[in-house]
Amino acid sequence: MLHLRSQEVAAEEQTEEVEMSKQLDGRTALVTGGSAGLGVDFADRLAARGADVIVVARREDRLREVVEKLEADHDIKADFVAMDLARPEAAAELYDRVHERGYQVDILINNAGFGIWGEFMDTDWESNEKMLNLDILTPVHLTRLFAEDMVERGWGRIMQVGSIGAYQPAPFYGAYSAAKSFILSWGEAIDFELRPHGVSCTVVNPGVTETEFFDCAGQTQRTWFQKLSIMDSAKVAEIGVKAMLKQRMTIVPGFMNAFNTWMTRFLPRRLVRWVAHLTMKDGR
């Protein structure tokens, strides 16, 4: 009986894999920040469901590797666009280049972004300006451009990658967490506006994830909280893609992350800020 049960479970899992592999047949997904970390895993999870994928980032050599692997691992077509999305004009340029190549983007993953660790007055303005452009202006502009086409066709799925930092003021990541607060509020609002047109927007708010984020942010070592709560990038990506395809408005991957963000609703803002300070202050 046990052997038969194992065979049944294996058969069910195989059927689910086959169904998943065909879920996005004929669809094309655009993933920003697609050369490493969550971007690579988002692209992989979409390709596993049958979507053709376009990955966008600055590093052309890394993008070529990602595209080759996606096509080798999945029976899909992959392409890349190498560009710096932190530039004010980047979103319009990307939109034009994608259309010039004849692609119809059905799924938009606004994943590109970075943070800056440290006291705000110790960070340089040029880096902050690039971060705010990439974390706020570029995803807003890309959404405006591609969502218009989705609305016209009557189908589209959009993901905004936020952060658990969106739920609290976070000393040492102040500007970054504020940028993600914008993405959370705006993403939930446009989801409401787009739903009647067959388009949805899901805001995925990861906690600490195993990526290059800390190196890019200038945080030389992880704090005790980050070590305790870190999640695997591939797992976060799978949770995010499932939530987007189910048209969920918002999701926080991981029980600890979800519980912590839920608790911030009931605590005084002054206390929330102090707790965030304790979890971030030992980053170097």
SVG drawing of the C-alpha trace seen along z (x, -y; Angstrom):
<svg xmlns="http://www.w3.org/2000/svg" viewBox="-14 -65 47 67">
<polyline fill="none" stroke="black" stroke-width="0.4" points="0.0,0.0 2.8,-2.4 4.5,-1.7 1.3,-2.3 0.8,-5.5 4.3,-6.7 3.6,-6.0 0.4,-8.0 2.1,-11.0 4.9,-10.8 2.3,-10.6 0.4,-13.6 3.7,-15.6 4.6,-14.8 1.1,-15.9 1.5,-19.2 4.9,-19.8 3.5,-19.2 0.6,-21.5 2.9,-24.2 5.2,-23.9 2.3,-24.9 0.8,-27.6 2.3,-30.5 2.7,-29.1 2.6,-31.9 3.3,-34.6 6.4,-36.8 7.8,-38.1 10.2,-41.0 12.4,-40.8 14.5,-43.7 17.6,-43.1 17.8,-39.8 21.6,-39.2 21.7,-37.9 19.8,-37.0 16.1,-37.2 16.0,-38.4 17.6,-35.2 15.2,-33.1 12.1,-35.0 13.2,-34.4 13.7,-30.7 10.4,-30.2 8.6,-31.9 10.4,-29.9 9.6,-26.7 5.9,-27.6 6.5,-28.0 6.9,-31.8 9.5,-33.3 11.7,-35.7 13.6,-38.9 16.1,-39.8 17.4,-43.3 20.4,-44.5 23.8,-46.3 26.1,-43.3 26.0,-41.9 28.2,-38.9 26.0,-37.8 22.9,-38.3 24.3,-36.1 24.9,-33.3 21.4,-33.7 19.8,-33.5 21.8,-30.5 20.9,-28.6 17.2,-29.5 17.0,-28.1 19.0,-25.0 16.9,-24.2 13.5,-25.1 11.9,-24.8 11.5,-28.6 13.0,-31.6 15.1,-34.0 16.6,-37.3 18.3,-40.2 18.8,-43.9 21.9,-45.3 21.3,-48.8 21.5,-50.9 18.0,-51.3 19.0,-54.0 19.1,-56.6 15.9,-58.9 15.4,-58.0 16.0,-54.3 12.4,-53.1 11.3,-54.8 14.4,-53.4 13.8,-49.9 10.1,-50.0 11.2,-51.1 13.9,-48.5 11.6,-45.7 8.9,-46.8 11.5,-47.2 12.4,-43.5 8.8,-42.6 8.0,-41.4 4.6,-41.7 5.2,-41.8 2.4,-40.1 4.2,-39.9 6.4,-42.6 8.6,-42.0 10.0,-45.2 12.8,-43.6 15.8,-45.9 16.9,-48.0 19.5,-48.5 19.8,-49.9 22.4,-52.0 23.4,-51.1 24.6,-53.7 23.5,-56.9 21.9,-59.1 24.2,-62.1 27.2,-59.9 26.0,-58.7 26.7,-60.6 23.9,-62.3 24.8,-60.8 24.3,-57.2 21.0,-58.2 19.7,-59.8 20.5,-56.7 18.9,-54.5 15.7,-56.6 15.6,-56.6 16.0,-52.9 13.8,-52.0 10.9,-54.4 10.9,-56.3 11.9,-53.4 9.4,-50.8 6.6,-53.5 7.5,-54.5 7.9,-50.9 4.5,-50.0 2.9,-53.0 4.3,-52.1 3.7,-48.3 0.4,-48.3 -1.2,-50.5 -0.5,-47.7 -1.8,-45.1 -5.0,-47.0 -5.6,-47.3 -5.2,-43.5 -7.3,-42.7 -4.6,-40.6 -1.5,-41.3 0.4,-40.4 2.7,-42.8 5.0,-42.3 6.6,-45.1 9.4,-43.8 9.3,-45.7 10.7,-44.8 9.7,-44.2 11.4,-47.6 8.3,-49.1 6.3,-48.5 8.6,-50.6 11.0,-53.5 14.4,-51.8 17.4,-53.7 20.6,-52.9 18.3,-52.0 16.1,-55.0 15.9,-56.2 15.7,-52.6 12.8,-51.5 11.0,-54.8 11.3,-54.0 9.8,-50.5 7.0,-52.1 6.1,-54.1 6.2,-50.9 3.9,-49.1 1.3,-51.8 1.4,-52.7 1.4,-49.0 -1.7,-48.2 -3.5,-51.3 -2.9,-50.6 -3.8,-46.9 -7.3,-48.2 -7.4,-50.4 -6.2,-47.8 -8.3,-44.8 -11.4,-45.8 -9.2,-45.7 -7.9,-42.1 -4.6,-43.3 -3.3,-42.8 -0.3,-44.1 1.2,-42.1 3.7,-43.6 6.1,-41.0 7.9,-42.1 10.8,-39.8 12.8,-40.0 16.5,-39.2 17.3,-37.1 20.5,-35.3 21.5,-37.7 24.2,-40.3 22.1,-43.0 24.4,-43.5 27.5,-43.8 25.9,-46.4 24.5,-48.3 27.9,-48.6 27.0,-46.5 30.1,-44.6 28.5,-42.1 25.1,-40.8 23.4,-41.6 22.0,-38.9 18.5,-39.5 19.6,-39.1 21.4,-35.9 18.4,-34.5 15.8,-35.3 17.6,-34.9 15.7,-33.0 16.8,-31.2 16.4,-33.4 14.8,-30.6 12.2,-29.9 11.3,-33.6 11.0,-33.8 8.7,-30.8 6.4,-32.2 6.3,-35.6 5.5,-34.1 2.7,-31.9 1.2,-35.0 1.4,-37.0 -0.3,-34.3 -3.0,-34.0 -3.4,-37.8 -2.7,-38.4 -2.4,-42.1 0.5,-41.7 2.6,-39.0 5.4,-38.8 7.4,-35.6 8.3,-33.7 6.4,-33.2 8.8,-35.2 8.7,-38.1 5.0,-38.0 4.5,-37.9 6.9,-40.8 5.2,-43.1 1.8,-42.2 2.9,-43.1 4.0,-46.6 0.4,-47.5 -0.2,-47.4 3.0,-49.0 3.7,-52.8 5.8,-54.1 8.5,-55.3 8.9,-51.8 8.9,-50.3 11.7,-52.7 13.7,-51.7 13.3,-48.0 14.4,-48.5 17.5,-50.4 18.4,-47.5 18.2,-45.0 20.3,-47.1 22.9,-48.9 25.6,-46.2 26.1,-46.0 29.8,-46.7"/>
</svg>
